[in-house]
Every structure is written in structure tokens, then in C-alpha cells.
Amino acid sequence: MHPVTISAAAGGLVFRVLKRVGGASDDTVRPLRAVPLLLVLTWLPLAVLTLLDGTFMGGAVEVPFLRDPAVQARLLIALPLLLIGEAKMSRLAQMTLELIRERRLVPEAEMPALDSRVVQLVRERDSWPVDLVIIVGTVAAMWFAKGTIVAERMGAHTSWLGSGEVLSWAGWWYFMVSGVVVNVIGVRWLWWLLIWTRFLVGFLRPRLVVSPGHPDLHGGLAFLTMVQSGFAPVLTSVSATVSGRLGFELLYDGATLDVVKLPAAVVMLLAVLVMFLPLLLFSGRILGLKRRALLQYDALGQQLVAGFEQKWLGAARTDEPLLFSSDPSTYTDYIAVYASLRQMQPSPLDVRRALPALIMVAVPFLPLLLTELSMKEIVLRMLKLVM
């Protein structure tokens, strides 16, 4: 096992702070501890400040804090999912490296290069200039976006964020602390996605050993679908954030379910591209290997059939009883391997393994349907689609 542990968030400022207060170990986040700690920093102060201001859940404003689906979805759903996703992706990334070594999926001569590339991946993850750019950029973005959000949210409704163009204390905490924390973690995920994809596509794709006759029908690389599905919690946090914003429009702006369709479709398309497009980039190499393997197996099959017919049907056929010969079993085994080869898919993407991840990303949009449809109507419509 490689001495360097792969972790999606280790090395960032948030990770180092969590490590100091017990929310992370040396190499990964501990979600059961990290989530409550960050909620104490991001959600609890907002609850206390709005309670003191009388805007927690009462009728003092049109949009009280507890009934703001956009903020609740972001802090209570998206933020925990980002941390849970980090722990899951860290395990999957480490599992991938161990599996590559155990199954010798990279040629022995390339192992030193793999070790060097893993060290480089960790160095990129821990880059302090990148971390500085993320933090400064996030704070600046929140500051400049503040005016737009205030005008959009507080111009149309009285809100816990403040009145007119004046932010409440809770509003300031949200923009300068809560929102910054969530965005910093989210942007660091984007950075991890970029460097991991470059590692997967740039380094592993041309080097991974492909077994054309492997029974997984993906050249022995179907496990990569499970690895890429590790991004599902992160993308679910995106869909939860979008769903929360759409829920706000449905509840307070008089929007209809028609506004949900396009954003939901965009998020689902984004999920497919982020998780599984890198696997489709393996297609060129896998298809080439499949074509060469088919030619080789065709030649082998011709030899096998010729030898079988000559031995059992030709003029010089043997007196050995066919029932006790291993030849039929060999012929059957060849047919099974050849059938697997012909059914081999052009990429490591296994749709059946990918489906649970896509369903997970879609789940946050389901509560929006309840704003206009009953649960019975939703179930009936889903059954119609299936049947």
C-alpha cells in the first residue's frame, strides 16, 4: 500500500481547522464530528441572531429564517453532503490505488511513474497558492454578489436577511461567514475534481491494463464507475442548493413547476458529464484493443475448430472416448470467452452501477413536486412512466 493517503479535502484551510478541533484525522474528515462543528459555525449563529431579531420563524417578515428553503438547503443539506462526500471519495480513491497495485493493472515498469504521479497529485491538492486563491476569490465573490442577492431577495420580500438595502446582523454573518465556508469547501471540491480527472484521464487511461475477455464486459475496468460515483454526494449538494432556490421561487415568487424542469435537467446533465465523461474518454483505446483481440481470437478459434475436427471427425481420428476427453470443455470455455469479448463495452462505464449515483443526484428535486402534487399523484405518474 502506498504511504501517501489520498484525500479529497486534506490540506485545505478548512481541513486544518477541523483537524485542530477534532473534526478530522490526519488524512480525512470525520463527518460525524465535522458536520456538527461546521453547523455550529454556519447555521447556529444565524438561528440565534434571527431569534433575537424576531425573524426566526414568526410573522415579523415574509421570509423568516427557518422558512427560507434556499438557505436551509444550502446549510443543512449541501454542507453535510460535501463533507460526507469527501470521506467517501477519499476511501474510493485510496481503494483504486490499492486495487491497481494488487491486480497489477499498471505494468511493472510504470509503477515508479505511478508513485511519482500520486505524490504530485497530493502536492497539487495541498498547494497553498491554490488555497489562497480559493479563499480570497470566494470572499470577493460573496462580497460583490451581496448587492445582487440583496436586491433580488430583499427588494421583493421582507426577509430575515434585512430590510431595504440594510443587512441584519444575521445577513452579515450569512454573507461573510456561512456562505464563505460553504463556497470554499465547494470550490476546493472543484479543484479536486480537476486534478483527479487529469490523473485518471491523463495518467491512468493510457497505462491501465485492459483485459478484453474479462467477465465484467468492460475490460476489467468497471470498478472505475464505482470510483467516479464517489462524486455523487457532491453533485447532490449542488442539486440540493438549486432545489432550495427553486423552492423559494415556488413558495414566495408565485413560480410554477415549469421553472423546475430546465434547472433539474441541467444539473442531471452536469452530473453525467462530471462523473462519467472521463470514463467515456477510454473508448478509443478500449475499442482498438477489442478489435485486435477479436482478430486474435478469430484465428485461435479457427485453429481450435480445425484441431477438434481433425481429431474427432477426420481420417486420423482418435479412438479415445469423447465423453472422457477435455476437448469439449476447452471448446465450451473458448466459446464463453469469445462471447464475453464480443459483448465487451467500449468504456469502463457500467450503467447499472452508475444509476444509483444519478438517482441520488435527482432526489433533492422530488420535494418540489409536493408543492403542487400529492404523493399519490407523484407515484401514479412515476408508475405510468415505468410501465
C-alpha positions as CSV (number, residue, x, y, z in Angstrom):
1,M,0.0,0.0,0.0
2,H,1.3,3.4,-0.9
3,P,2.4,5.5,2.1
4,V,0.6,8.6,0.8
5,T,-3.1,8.6,1.6
6,I,-5.4,10.1,-1.0
7,S,-8.0,12.5,0.5
8,A,-10.2,15.0,-1.4
9,A,-10.0,17.7,1.2
10,A,-6.9,17.2,3.3
11,G,-4.5,20.1,3.1
12,G,-7.0,22.9,2.8
13,L,-7.6,25.6,5.4
14,V,-11.0,24.2,6.4
15,F,-9.4,20.7,6.8
16,R,-6.6,22.1,9.0
17,V,-9.1,23.9,11.2
18,L,-11.3,20.8,11.5
19,K,-8.2,18.7,12.4
20,R,-7.4,21.1,15.3
21,V,-10.9,20.8,16.8
22,G,-11.2,17.1,16.3
23,G,-13.3,17.1,13.1
24,A,-10.7,15.4,11.0
25,S,-8.0,12.8,11.4
26,D,-4.5,13.1,9.8
27,D,-5.8,12.1,6.4
28,T,-9.6,12.6,6.1
29,V,-12.6,14.3,7.5
30,R,-14.7,12.7,10.2
31,P,-18.3,13.6,9.1
32,L,-20.0,12.7,12.4
33,R,-17.8,15.3,14.1
34,A,-17.1,17.8,11.3
35,V,-20.8,18.3,10.3
36,P,-21.9,19.5,13.8
37,L,-18.8,21.6,14.2
38,L,-19.4,23.5,11.0
39,L,-23.2,23.8,11.7
40,V,-22.2,25.5,14.9
41,L,-20.2,28.0,12.9
42,T,-22.6,28.5,10.0
43,W,-26.2,27.7,11.0
44,L,-26.4,28.1,14.8
45,P,-25.3,31.8,14.8
46,L,-28.0,32.6,12.2
47,A,-30.6,30.9,14.3
48,V,-29.6,32.8,17.5
49,L,-29.4,36.2,15.7
50,T,-32.8,35.7,14.0
51,L,-34.3,34.6,17.3
52,L,-33.1,37.8,18.9
53,D,-34.3,39.8,15.9
54,G,-37.7,38.1,15.8
55,T,-37.2,36.7,12.3
56,F,-36.5,33.1,13.1
57,M,-39.9,31.7,12.2
58,G,-42.6,34.3,13.1
59,G,-44.6,36.7,11.1
60,A,-42.4,39.7,11.5
61,V,-41.1,39.2,7.9
62,E,-42.4,37.5,4.8
63,V,-39.4,35.2,4.7
64,P,-38.3,34.1,8.2
65,F,-35.0,32.3,8.6
66,L,-36.5,28.8,9.2
67,R,-38.8,29.0,6.2
68,D,-36.1,30.1,3.7
69,P,-35.7,26.9,1.7
70,A,-32.7,28.3,-0.2
71,V,-30.6,28.9,2.9
72,Q,-31.8,25.8,4.8
73,A,-31.0,23.5,1.8
74,R,-27.5,25.0,1.5
75,L,-26.5,24.8,5.1
76,L,-28.4,21.7,6.4
77,I,-28.2,19.5,3.3
78,A,-25.5,20.7,0.9
79,L,-22.8,21.4,3.5
80,P,-23.1,18.0,5.2
81,L,-23.1,16.3,1.8
82,L,-19.8,18.0,0.9
83,L,-18.2,16.6,4.0
84,I,-19.7,13.1,3.7
85,G,-18.6,13.1,0.0
86,E,-15.1,13.9,1.0
87,A,-14.9,10.9,3.3
88,K,-16.4,8.6,0.7
89,M,-14.3,9.9,-2.2
90,S,-11.1,9.5,-0.1
91,R,-11.9,5.9,0.5
92,L,-12.6,5.2,-3.1
93,A,-9.5,7.0,-4.4
94,Q,-7.3,5.0,-2.0
95,M,-9.1,1.8,-2.9
96,T,-8.4,2.5,-6.6
97,L,-4.7,2.8,-6.0
98,E,-4.6,-0.3,-3.9
99,L,-6.6,-2.3,-6.5
100,I,-4.3,-1.1,-9.3
101,R,-1.3,-2.5,-7.3
102,E,-2.9,-5.7,-6.2
103,R,-4.2,-6.6,-9.7
104,R,-1.1,-5.2,-11.4
105,L,-3.3,-3.0,-13.6
106,V,-0.3,-0.9,-14.4
107,P,2.8,-2.5,-16.0
108,E,5.6,-3.2,-13.5
109,A,7.9,-0.8,-15.4
110,E,5.3,2.0,-14.9
111,M,5.0,1.6,-11.1
112,P,7.7,4.2,-10.2
113,A,5.9,6.6,-12.5
114,L,2.6,5.9,-10.7
115,D,4.2,6.5,-7.3
116,S,5.6,9.9,-8.6
117,R,2.3,10.9,-10.1
118,V,0.4,10.1,-6.8
119,V,2.9,12.3,-4.9
120,Q,2.3,15.1,-7.5
121,L,-1.5,14.7,-7.1
122,V,-1.2,15.1,-3.3
123,R,1.1,18.1,-3.8
124,E,-1.4,19.7,-6.1
125,R,-4.2,19.1,-3.6
126,D,-2.2,20.7,-0.8
127,S,-1.0,23.7,-2.8
128,W,-1.2,26.8,-0.6
129,P,-1.3,29.2,-3.5
130,V,-4.4,27.4,-4.8
131,D,-5.9,27.5,-1.3
132,L,-5.2,31.2,-1.1
133,V,-6.8,32.0,-4.4
134,I,-9.9,29.9,-3.5
135,I,-10.3,31.7,-0.1
136,V,-9.7,35.3,-1.5
137,G,-11.7,34.6,-4.6
138,T,-14.6,33.2,-2.6
139,V,-14.7,36.2,-0.1
140,A,-14.5,38.6,-3.0
141,A,-17.3,36.8,-4.9
142,M,-19.6,36.8,-1.9
143,W,-18.9,40.5,-1.3
144,F,-19.7,41.5,-4.9
145,A,-22.7,39.1,-5.1
146,K,-24.1,40.5,-1.9
147,G,-25.6,43.5,-3.7
148,T,-27.3,41.4,-6.3
149,I,-28.7,38.9,-3.8
150,V,-29.9,41.7,-1.5
151,A,-31.7,43.5,-4.4
152,E,-33.2,40.2,-5.6
153,R,-34.3,38.8,-2.2
154,M,-35.0,41.9,-0.1
155,G,-36.4,44.0,-2.9
156,A,-39.4,41.7,-3.4
157,H,-39.9,40.4,0.1
158,T,-39.2,41.4,3.7
159,S,-36.6,38.9,4.9
160,W,-34.5,37.8,7.8
161,L,-31.5,39.0,5.8
162,G,-32.5,42.6,6.5
163,S,-34.8,45.4,5.3
164,G,-34.5,47.6,2.3
165,E,-30.8,47.6,1.4
166,V,-29.6,47.3,5.0
167,L,-28.4,43.8,6.1
168,S,-29.3,42.5,9.5
169,W,-26.6,41.0,11.8
170,A,-27.8,37.6,10.6
171,G,-27.5,38.8,7.0
172,W,-23.9,39.9,7.5
173,W,-23.0,36.6,9.2
174,Y,-24.5,34.7,6.3
175,F,-22.6,36.6,3.6
176,M,-19.3,36.9,5.4
177,V,-19.1,33.5,7.3
178,S,-21.7,30.9,6.4
179,G,-21.7,31.5,2.7
180,V,-17.9,31.7,2.5
181,V,-17.4,28.4,4.4
182,V,-19.8,26.5,2.1
183,N,-18.3,28.1,-1.0
184,V,-14.7,27.5,0.0
185,I,-15.4,23.8,0.5
186,G,-17.4,23.6,-2.7
187,V,-14.6,25.3,-4.8
188,R,-12.0,23.0,-3.2
189,W,-14.1,20.1,-4.4
190,L,-14.0,21.6,-7.9
191,W,-10.2,21.8,-7.7
192,W,-10.1,18.1,-6.5
193,L,-12.3,17.1,-9.4
194,L,-9.9,18.8,-11.9
195,I,-6.7,17.2,-10.6
196,W,-8.3,13.8,-10.1
197,T,-9.8,13.8,-13.7
198,R,-6.4,14.8,-15.0
199,F,-4.8,11.9,-13.1
200,L,-7.5,9.5,-14.3
201,V,-7.5,10.5,-17.9
202,G,-4.0,11.8,-18.4
203,F,-2.0,9.2,-16.5
204,L,-4.1,6.1,-15.9
205,R,-6.0,5.9,-19.2
206,P,-3.0,5.1,-21.5
207,R,-1.5,2.8,-18.9
208,L,-4.2,0.7,-17.3
209,V,-4.1,-2.9,-18.4
210,V,-7.3,-3.8,-20.3
211,S,-8.4,-7.4,-20.3
212,P,-10.7,-7.9,-23.4
213,G,-12.2,-11.1,-22.2
214,H,-12.9,-10.0,-18.6
215,P,-16.4,-11.1,-17.4
216,D,-17.3,-7.6,-16.3
217,L,-17.6,-6.8,-20.0
218,H,-15.6,-3.6,-19.5
219,G,-12.1,-4.9,-19.9
220,G,-11.7,-5.4,-16.1
221,L,-12.2,-1.7,-15.5
222,A,-15.8,-1.5,-14.5
223,F,-14.7,-0.7,-10.9
224,L,-13.9,2.8,-12.2
225,T,-17.7,3.5,-12.5
226,M,-17.9,3.0,-8.7
227,V,-15.0,5.3,-8.1
228,Q,-16.4,8.1,-10.2
229,S,-19.8,7.6,-8.5
230,G,-18.0,8.9,-5.4
231,F,-18.7,12.4,-6.7
232,A,-22.5,11.8,-6.3
233,P,-22.8,13.3,-2.8
234,V,-21.0,16.5,-4.0
235,L,-23.3,16.8,-7.0
236,T,-26.3,16.0,-4.8
237,S,-25.2,19.1,-2.7
238,V,-25.4,21.1,-6.0
239,S,-28.9,19.7,-6.8
240,A,-30.0,20.4,-3.2
241,T,-28.8,24.0,-3.5
242,V,-30.6,24.5,-6.8
243,S,-33.7,22.8,-5.5
244,G,-33.7,25.1,-2.4
245,R,-33.5,28.2,-4.7
246,L,-36.3,26.8,-6.9
247,G,-38.3,26.1,-3.7
248,F,-38.0,29.7,-2.7
249,E,-39.4,30.8,-6.1
250,L,-42.3,28.3,-5.8
251,L,-43.2,29.4,-2.3
252,Y,-42.6,33.2,-2.4
253,D,-42.4,34.3,-6.1
254,G,-45.5,32.5,-7.4
255,A,-43.5,30.3,-9.8
256,T,-44.9,27.0,-11.1
257,L,-43.3,23.6,-11.6
258,D,-42.4,24.6,-15.1
259,V,-39.4,26.5,-13.7
260,V,-38.0,23.3,-12.3
261,K,-37.6,21.4,-15.5
262,L,-34.7,23.2,-17.1
263,P,-32.5,23.6,-14.0
264,A,-33.1,20.0,-13.0
265,A,-32.2,18.8,-16.5
266,V,-29.0,21.0,-16.4
267,V,-28.0,19.6,-13.0
268,M,-28.5,16.0,-14.2
269,L,-26.6,16.6,-17.4
270,L,-23.8,18.2,-15.3
271,A,-23.8,15.1,-13.0
272,V,-23.4,12.7,-16.0
273,L,-20.6,14.8,-17.5
274,V,-18.7,15.3,-14.3
275,M,-18.9,11.7,-13.1
276,F,-18.8,9.7,-16.3
277,L,-17.5,11.7,-19.2
278,P,-13.9,10.9,-18.2
279,L,-14.7,7.2,-18.5
280,L,-16.1,7.6,-22.0
281,L,-12.7,9.0,-23.0
282,F,-11.3,5.5,-22.6
283,S,-13.4,4.4,-25.6
284,G,-10.8,4.9,-28.3
285,R,-8.2,2.7,-26.6
286,I,-10.6,0.0,-25.5
287,L,-12.3,-0.3,-28.9
288,G,-8.8,-0.6,-30.5
289,L,-7.9,-3.4,-28.1
290,K,-11.2,-5.1,-28.7
291,R,-10.7,-5.1,-32.4
292,R,-7.2,-6.6,-32.1
293,A,-8.4,-9.2,-29.6
294,L,-11.3,-10.3,-31.9
295,L,-8.9,-10.8,-34.7
296,Q,-6.6,-12.9,-32.5
297,Y,-9.5,-14.9,-31.0
298,D,-10.9,-15.5,-34.5
299,A,-7.5,-17.0,-35.5
300,L,-7.4,-19.0,-32.3
301,G,-10.9,-20.3,-32.9
302,Q,-10.1,-21.4,-36.4
303,Q,-7.1,-23.4,-35.1
304,L,-9.3,-24.9,-32.3
305,V,-12.0,-25.9,-34.6
306,A,-9.6,-27.4,-37.2
307,G,-7.8,-29.4,-34.5
308,F,-11.1,-30.6,-33.0
309,E,-12.5,-31.7,-36.3
310,Q,-9.2,-33.4,-37.3
311,K,-9.0,-35.3,-34.0
312,W,-12.6,-36.4,-33.8
313,L,-14.0,-36.3,-37.3
314,G,-11.0,-36.7,-39.7
315,A,-9.5,-39.8,-41.2
316,A,-6.9,-40.0,-38.4
317,R,-9.5,-39.6,-35.7
318,T,-8.6,-41.0,-32.2
319,D,-10.1,-44.0,-30.5
320,E,-10.3,-42.0,-27.2
321,P,-13.9,-41.8,-26.0
322,L,-15.2,-38.2,-26.5
323,L,-17.1,-38.4,-23.2
324,F,-13.8,-38.7,-21.2
325,S,-11.9,-36.1,-23.2
326,S,-11.2,-32.5,-22.1
327,D,-11.6,-31.2,-25.7
328,P,-15.3,-30.4,-25.5
329,S,-14.8,-28.5,-22.2
330,T,-11.9,-26.5,-23.8
331,Y,-14.2,-25.7,-26.8
332,T,-17.0,-24.6,-24.5
333,D,-14.6,-22.4,-22.5
334,Y,-13.4,-20.8,-25.7
335,I,-17.0,-20.0,-26.8
336,A,-17.7,-18.4,-23.4
337,V,-14.6,-16.2,-23.5
338,Y,-15.3,-15.2,-27.1
339,A,-18.9,-14.3,-26.3
340,S,-17.7,-12.1,-23.5
341,L,-15.2,-10.4,-25.8
342,R,-17.9,-9.7,-28.4
343,Q,-20.2,-8.2,-25.7
344,M,-17.3,-6.0,-24.3
345,Q,-18.5,-2.4,-23.9
346,P,-16.5,0.5,-25.4
347,S,-15.7,2.1,-22.0
348,P,-15.4,1.4,-18.3
349,L,-18.9,2.9,-17.7
350,D,-21.3,0.4,-16.2
351,V,-24.7,1.9,-16.5
352,R,-26.2,-0.3,-13.8
353,R,-23.5,0.7,-11.3
354,A,-23.9,4.4,-12.3
355,L,-27.7,4.5,-11.9
356,P,-27.8,4.7,-8.1
357,A,-25.5,7.8,-8.2
358,L,-27.8,9.5,-10.7
359,I,-30.9,8.7,-8.6
360,M,-29.1,10.2,-5.6
361,V,-28.5,13.5,-7.5
362,A,-32.1,13.6,-8.6
363,V,-33.7,13.1,-5.1
364,P,-33.5,16.7,-3.9
365,F,-35.8,17.8,-6.7
366,L,-38.6,15.4,-5.6
367,P,-39.8,17.6,-2.7
368,L,-40.6,20.4,-5.2
369,L,-43.3,18.2,-6.7
370,L,-45.1,18.1,-3.4
371,T,-45.7,21.9,-3.7
372,E,-48.3,21.2,-6.5
373,L,-48.9,17.4,-6.5
374,S,-49.9,15.0,-3.8
375,M,-47.7,12.0,-3.1
376,K,-50.4,9.7,-4.7
377,E,-50.3,11.7,-7.9
378,I,-46.5,11.6,-8.0
379,V,-46.4,7.8,-7.5
380,L,-49.1,7.3,-10.2
381,R,-47.1,9.5,-12.7
382,M,-43.9,7.6,-12.0
383,L,-45.7,4.2,-12.5
384,K,-47.0,5.4,-15.8
385,L,-43.5,6.4,-16.9
386,V,-42.1,3.0,-15.9
387,M,-45.0,1.0,-17.4
